[in-house]
Amino acid sequence: MIRLAEISELVGGELVGNKEVVITGVAPIGQAGPGDLTFVANPRYRPLLKTTGASAAIVDKETNWPSLALIRHSNPYYAFLLALQHFHPAERPVASGIHPQSSIAPDAVLGKDVGIGPFAVIDSKVQIGDNTLIGAGSYIGPGCEIGSDCLIYPNVTIREKVRIGNRVIIHSGTVVGADGFGYAKDKGVYHKIPQVGIAVIEDDVEIGANVTIDRGTMGETCIGRGTKIDNLVQIAHNVKIGENSIIVSQVGISGSTEVGKNVTIAGQVGVVGHIHIGDGAVIAAQSGVHKDVQPGQILLGSPARDMQKSKKIEAILSNLPEYIEKLKKLEKAVFGNRQTEVSSTKSQDTPEEVEAK
């Protein structure tokens, strides 16, 4: 239990209303009850404050609701995150120390308070920093370097010579450093191109479940500092992703593409290879990106176009049946029966008559 005034101080907000309200937990606005703290980050959900059972809410600076105690904040979503952390502090999913059923190469170097779960395999010449946790069944290949305070969940595969920075989180089922998709065709037969590069994951990156990040054919595939990658994303060989970008689920990025800083790529976007996506660009869901994207552009559609242009095209296409009916009526009004007679005559022509004409 904690007083609302204390939470307000914790998140750095402005308290409006009864500061002595006691908060016992946090909950979504539609499910909250007495003692719960909730939040409204999007103004269109403000009407839900009327029906919520919560005792208090974190809101933006413009919201005023006299019947409910409020904490106003310039970033209510982030403020709610801080409150959530108070009630649900992070737990270590893997205990410090080496589980007796794990396999650690004699020449592996482990830092202080490293945790290795059962059936994890740490191969030759691996280096793991302080406080890093390796979950059950994970494989860390020869020559890998993993920094401090990382969390590798169970059943992650990190192939040989991959370099991972500090405070990186990798969720189950992900493979980092698999071979890139490269073949040379000769006389109708595909021959595998050796994938001799590496993959580099910089500090503070989080990678979701069942993500595949291929190593470079030569050189590096690199995920920049602070980038967050959702589940089921494919990143091909020699891709470079800049700092603090967001890659949402089911995105596929083809080889040697460069993605800038602070880029958002929404779900199910496909990106061709060897292009550049500029800093701050936003690519909306299910878009197909086939050429360079300028910094700050907002794209939608397949092929991806300026979002406003794509919306206009989509609006026209959705009304296409009505346009066709109007066109038929216009043709009939202009040409009358003559158009029908001409079409009928043409349909009765023999091949010889057509040729003669």
C-alpha positions as CSV (number, residue, x, y, z in Angstrom):
1,M,0.0,0.0,0.0
2,I,1.1,3.5,-0.8
3,R,-0.4,7.0,-0.6
4,L,-1.2,8.7,-3.8
5,A,1.0,11.6,-2.8
6,E,4.0,9.3,-2.6
7,I,3.2,7.9,-6.1
8,S,3.0,11.4,-7.4
9,E,6.4,12.2,-6.0
10,L,7.8,8.9,-7.4
11,V,6.7,9.6,-11.0
12,G,7.3,13.4,-10.9
13,G,3.6,14.3,-11.5
14,E,1.2,17.0,-10.4
15,L,-1.3,15.8,-7.8
16,V,-4.9,17.0,-8.2
17,G,-7.4,15.9,-5.5
18,N,-7.2,13.8,-2.4
19,K,-3.5,13.1,-1.7
20,E,-4.3,10.7,1.1
21,V,-6.0,8.1,-1.2
22,V,-4.4,4.7,-0.6
23,I,-3.3,2.8,-3.6
24,T,-2.9,-1.0,-3.4
25,G,-2.3,-1.9,-7.0
26,V,-2.5,-0.9,-10.7
27,A,-5.0,-2.0,-13.4
28,P,-6.4,-1.2,-16.8
29,I,-9.1,1.5,-16.8
30,G,-11.9,-0.9,-17.7
31,Q,-10.9,-3.5,-15.0
32,A,-9.8,-1.2,-12.1
33,G,-11.5,-1.3,-8.8
34,P,-11.2,0.5,-5.4
35,G,-7.6,0.9,-4.4
36,D,-6.4,0.7,-8.0
37,L,-4.4,3.3,-9.9
38,T,-5.1,3.4,-13.7
39,F,-4.0,5.8,-16.5
40,V,-5.2,7.5,-19.7
41,A,-2.5,8.3,-22.2
42,N,-4.8,8.9,-25.2
43,P,-7.3,11.8,-24.9
44,R,-10.0,9.8,-26.7
45,Y,-10.2,7.5,-23.7
46,R,-11.0,10.3,-21.2
47,P,-14.7,9.4,-21.2
48,L,-13.8,6.1,-19.5
49,L,-12.8,8.1,-16.4
50,K,-16.6,8.5,-15.8
51,T,-17.2,4.8,-15.4
52,T,-13.9,3.4,-14.0
53,G,-13.8,1.9,-10.6
54,A,-10.3,3.1,-9.9
55,S,-9.4,5.3,-7.0
56,A,-7.0,7.5,-9.0
57,A,-5.7,7.9,-12.5
58,I,-2.5,9.2,-14.2
59,V,-3.5,11.5,-17.0
60,D,-2.0,14.2,-19.3
61,K,-1.6,17.8,-18.3
62,E,-4.9,18.9,-20.0
63,T,-7.2,16.4,-18.3
64,N,-9.4,17.6,-15.4
65,W,-11.9,15.2,-13.7
66,P,-13.2,16.6,-10.4
67,S,-14.7,13.3,-9.2
68,L,-11.4,11.4,-9.3
69,A,-8.0,12.0,-7.8
70,L,-5.5,12.6,-10.6
71,I,-1.8,12.7,-11.2
72,R,-1.1,14.9,-14.2
73,H,2.0,14.2,-16.2
74,S,3.5,15.3,-19.5
75,N,4.1,11.6,-20.4
76,P,1.3,9.6,-18.6
77,Y,2.3,6.3,-20.2
78,Y,5.8,6.6,-18.9
79,A,4.6,7.7,-15.5
80,F,2.3,4.7,-15.3
81,L,5.3,2.5,-16.2
82,L,7.1,3.8,-13.1
83,A,4.1,3.1,-10.9
84,L,3.9,-0.4,-12.4
85,Q,7.5,-1.0,-11.5
86,H,6.8,0.0,-7.9
87,F,4.1,-2.6,-7.5
88,H,5.8,-5.3,-9.6
89,P,9.6,-5.0,-9.2
90,A,11.6,-7.0,-11.7
91,E,12.7,-10.5,-10.6
92,R,15.7,-12.5,-11.8
93,P,14.2,-15.3,-13.9
94,V,17.5,-17.2,-13.6
95,A,19.3,-17.7,-10.3
96,S,22.9,-16.6,-10.0
97,G,25.4,-19.5,-10.2
98,I,26.0,-22.4,-12.5
99,H,23.3,-25.1,-12.7
100,P,25.0,-28.6,-12.4
101,Q,23.2,-29.7,-15.5
102,S,24.6,-26.9,-17.7
103,S,27.7,-27.4,-19.9
104,I,30.5,-24.8,-19.6
105,A,33.7,-25.0,-21.7
106,P,36.9,-24.9,-19.6
107,D,38.2,-21.8,-21.4
108,A,34.9,-19.8,-21.1
109,V,35.2,-16.7,-19.0
110,L,32.3,-15.8,-16.7
111,G,31.9,-12.5,-14.8
112,K,30.6,-12.1,-11.3
113,D,27.0,-13.3,-10.4
114,V,26.5,-14.9,-13.8
115,G,23.5,-17.3,-13.9
116,I,23.5,-20.3,-16.2
117,G,20.3,-22.4,-16.3
118,P,20.0,-26.2,-16.7
119,F,21.0,-27.7,-20.1
120,A,22.5,-24.4,-21.3
121,V,25.7,-24.8,-23.3
122,I,28.5,-22.2,-23.1
123,D,31.0,-23.1,-25.8
124,S,34.7,-22.5,-26.1
125,K,36.2,-19.1,-25.6
126,V,32.9,-17.4,-24.7
127,Q,33.1,-14.3,-22.5
128,I,30.1,-13.3,-20.4
129,G,29.9,-10.1,-18.3
130,D,28.8,-9.6,-14.7
131,N,25.2,-10.3,-13.7
132,T,24.2,-11.7,-17.0
133,L,21.7,-14.6,-17.0
134,I,21.5,-17.4,-19.5
135,G,18.3,-19.4,-19.4
136,A,17.7,-23.1,-19.6
137,G,18.5,-24.8,-22.9
138,S,20.2,-21.8,-24.5
139,Y,23.3,-22.2,-26.7
140,I,26.2,-19.7,-26.8
141,G,28.5,-20.5,-29.6
142,P,32.3,-20.4,-29.8
143,G,34.0,-17.0,-29.4
144,C,30.8,-15.1,-28.4
145,E,31.1,-12.0,-26.3
146,I,28.1,-11.0,-24.1
147,G,28.2,-7.9,-21.9
148,S,27.0,-7.2,-18.4
149,D,23.4,-7.3,-17.0
150,C,22.0,-9.1,-20.0
151,L,19.0,-11.5,-19.9
152,I,19.0,-14.4,-22.4
153,Y,15.8,-16.3,-21.9
154,P,15.5,-20.1,-22.3
155,N,16.1,-21.7,-25.7
156,V,17.9,-18.9,-27.4
157,T,20.6,-19.7,-29.9
158,I,23.6,-17.4,-30.3
159,R,25.9,-18.6,-33.0
160,E,29.7,-18.3,-33.1
161,K,31.5,-15.0,-32.7
162,V,28.4,-12.9,-32.1
163,R,29.1,-9.8,-30.0
164,I,26.4,-8.6,-27.6
165,G,26.6,-5.4,-25.5
166,N,25.3,-4.6,-22.1
167,R,21.7,-4.7,-20.8
168,V,20.5,-6.7,-23.8
169,I,17.3,-8.8,-23.5
170,I,16.7,-11.7,-25.9
171,H,13.5,-13.7,-25.7
172,S,13.0,-17.4,-26.2
173,G,13.3,-19.0,-29.6
174,T,15.4,-16.3,-31.2
175,V,18.5,-17.1,-33.3
176,V,21.3,-14.6,-33.6
177,G,24.1,-15.2,-36.1
178,A,22.5,-17.8,-38.4
179,D,23.9,-18.0,-41.9
180,G,22.7,-15.4,-44.3
181,F,20.7,-16.5,-47.4
182,G,23.4,-16.4,-50.1
183,Y,23.8,-18.7,-53.1
184,A,25.6,-18.5,-56.4
185,K,24.0,-20.3,-59.4
186,D,26.2,-22.1,-61.9
187,K,24.8,-24.4,-64.6
188,G,21.4,-24.6,-63.0
189,V,22.8,-25.5,-59.5
190,Y,22.8,-23.3,-56.4
191,H,26.1,-23.2,-54.5
192,K,26.2,-21.9,-50.9
193,I,28.2,-18.8,-50.3
194,P,30.2,-19.1,-47.0
195,Q,28.8,-16.7,-44.4
196,V,32.0,-15.6,-42.7
197,G,30.8,-12.3,-41.1
198,I,29.4,-11.7,-37.6
199,A,26.4,-10.2,-35.9
200,V,26.7,-7.3,-33.4
201,I,24.0,-6.3,-30.9
202,E,24.7,-3.0,-29.2
203,D,23.8,-1.9,-25.7
204,D,20.1,-1.8,-24.4
205,V,18.6,-3.7,-27.3
206,E,15.6,-5.9,-26.7
207,I,14.8,-8.7,-29.1
208,G,11.5,-10.5,-29.0
209,A,10.6,-14.2,-29.4
210,N,11.4,-16.2,-32.5
211,V,13.4,-13.4,-34.2
212,T,16.2,-14.3,-36.7
213,I,19.1,-12.1,-37.1
214,D,21.6,-13.4,-39.7
215,R,25.3,-12.9,-39.6
216,G,27.0,-10.9,-42.4
217,T,28.2,-12.7,-45.5
218,M,31.3,-10.6,-44.8
219,G,31.5,-7.8,-42.3
220,E,28.7,-7.2,-39.8
221,T,25.0,-7.3,-39.3
222,C,24.4,-4.7,-36.7
223,I,21.5,-3.7,-34.4
224,G,22.0,-0.2,-33.0
225,R,21.9,0.9,-29.3
226,G,18.5,1.1,-27.7
227,T,16.6,-0.5,-30.6
228,K,13.5,-2.7,-29.8
229,I,12.5,-5.6,-32.0
230,D,9.2,-7.4,-31.6
231,N,8.5,-11.1,-32.1
232,L,8.8,-12.9,-35.5
233,V,11.1,-10.5,-37.2
234,Q,13.6,-11.5,-39.9
235,I,16.7,-9.4,-40.3
236,A,19.0,-10.6,-43.2
237,H,22.8,-10.5,-43.6
238,N,24.7,-7.2,-43.5
239,V,21.6,-5.2,-42.4
240,K,22.4,-2.1,-40.3
241,I,19.8,-0.7,-38.0
242,G,20.4,2.6,-36.2
243,E,19.9,3.6,-32.6
244,N,16.5,3.7,-30.9
245,S,14.5,2.3,-33.7
246,I,11.3,0.2,-33.4
247,I,10.8,-2.9,-35.5
248,V,7.3,-4.4,-35.0
249,S,6.3,-8.1,-35.5
250,Q,6.6,-10.0,-38.8
251,V,8.8,-7.4,-40.4
252,G,11.3,-8.8,-43.0
253,I,14.3,-6.7,-43.9
254,S,16.4,-8.0,-46.9
255,G,20.2,-8.0,-47.0
256,S,22.5,-5.0,-46.9
257,T,19.7,-2.5,-46.2
258,E,20.5,0.4,-43.8
259,V,17.9,1.6,-41.4
260,G,18.6,5.0,-39.7
261,K,18.1,6.2,-36.1
262,N,14.6,6.5,-34.5
263,V,12.9,4.7,-37.4
264,T,9.5,3.0,-36.8
265,I,8.7,-0.1,-39.0
266,A,5.2,-1.4,-38.2
267,G,3.9,-4.9,-38.5
268,Q,4.3,-7.1,-41.6
269,V,6.3,-4.6,-43.5
270,G,8.6,-6.0,-46.2
271,V,11.8,-4.2,-47.1
272,V,13.9,-5.0,-50.2
273,G,17.7,-5.2,-50.0
274,H,20.4,-2.6,-50.6
275,I,18.3,0.5,-49.8
276,H,18.6,3.2,-47.2
277,I,15.8,4.2,-44.8
278,G,16.5,7.7,-43.3
279,D,16.4,8.8,-39.7
280,G,13.0,9.3,-38.2
281,A,11.1,7.6,-41.0
282,V,7.8,5.8,-40.2
283,I,6.6,2.9,-42.3
284,A,3.0,1.8,-41.6
285,A,1.8,-1.8,-41.3
286,Q,1.8,-4.1,-44.3
287,S,3.8,-1.7,-46.5
288,G,6.2,-2.9,-49.2
289,V,9.3,-0.7,-49.3
290,H,11.1,-1.0,-52.7
291,K,13.3,2.1,-52.8
292,D,15.1,4.5,-50.5
293,V,13.1,6.3,-47.8
294,Q,14.0,9.9,-47.0
295,P,14.5,11.0,-43.4
296,G,11.2,11.8,-41.6
297,Q,9.0,10.3,-44.4
298,I,5.8,8.6,-43.4
299,L,4.9,5.8,-45.8
300,L,1.9,3.4,-46.3
301,G,0.9,0.8,-48.9
302,S,2.5,-1.7,-51.3
303,P,4.3,-0.2,-53.0
304,A,5.0,2.2,-50.1
305,R,4.0,5.8,-50.9
306,D,3.5,9.0,-49.0
307,M,0.8,8.1,-46.4
308,Q,-1.7,10.8,-47.5
309,K,-1.4,9.8,-51.1
310,S,-1.9,6.1,-50.3
311,K,-5.0,7.0,-48.2
312,K,-6.5,8.9,-51.2
313,I,-5.7,6.0,-53.6
314,E,-7.3,3.5,-51.1
315,A,-10.4,5.7,-50.8
316,I,-10.8,5.8,-54.6
317,L,-10.3,2.0,-54.9
318,S,-12.9,1.3,-52.2
319,N,-15.5,3.4,-54.3
320,L,-14.5,1.8,-57.6
321,P,-17.7,-0.2,-58.1
322,E,-19.8,2.9,-57.8
323,Y,-17.5,4.8,-60.2
324,I,-18.0,2.0,-62.8
325,E,-21.7,2.1,-62.5
326,K,-21.7,5.9,-63.0
327,L,-19.4,5.5,-66.0
328,K,-21.8,3.0,-67.6
329,K,-24.7,5.4,-67.1
330,L,-22.7,8.2,-68.6
331,E,-21.7,6.1,-71.6
332,K,-25.4,5.3,-72.2
333,A,-26.4,8.9,-71.8
334,V,-23.8,10.1,-74.3
335,F,-23.9,7.3,-76.9
336,G,-27.4,5.9,-76.4
337,N,-28.2,2.7,-78.3
338,R,-25.5,3.5,-80.9
339,Q,-22.8,2.1,-78.7
340,T,-24.8,-1.1,-78.2
341,E,-25.4,-1.5,-81.9
342,V,-21.7,-1.0,-82.7
343,S,-20.8,-3.6,-80.1
344,S,-23.4,-6.0,-81.5
345,T,-22.2,-5.5,-85.1
346,K,-18.6,-6.1,-84.2
347,S,-19.5,-9.3,-82.4
348,Q,-21.2,-10.6,-85.6
349,D,-18.2,-9.9,-87.9
350,T,-16.5,-13.0,-89.4
351,P,-12.7,-13.2,-89.3
352,E,-12.7,-12.4,-93.1
353,E,-14.8,-9.3,-92.5
354,V,-12.6,-8.1,-89.7
355,E,-9.5,-8.6,-91.9
356,A,-11.2,-6.7,-94.7
357,K,-12.0,-3.8,-92.4
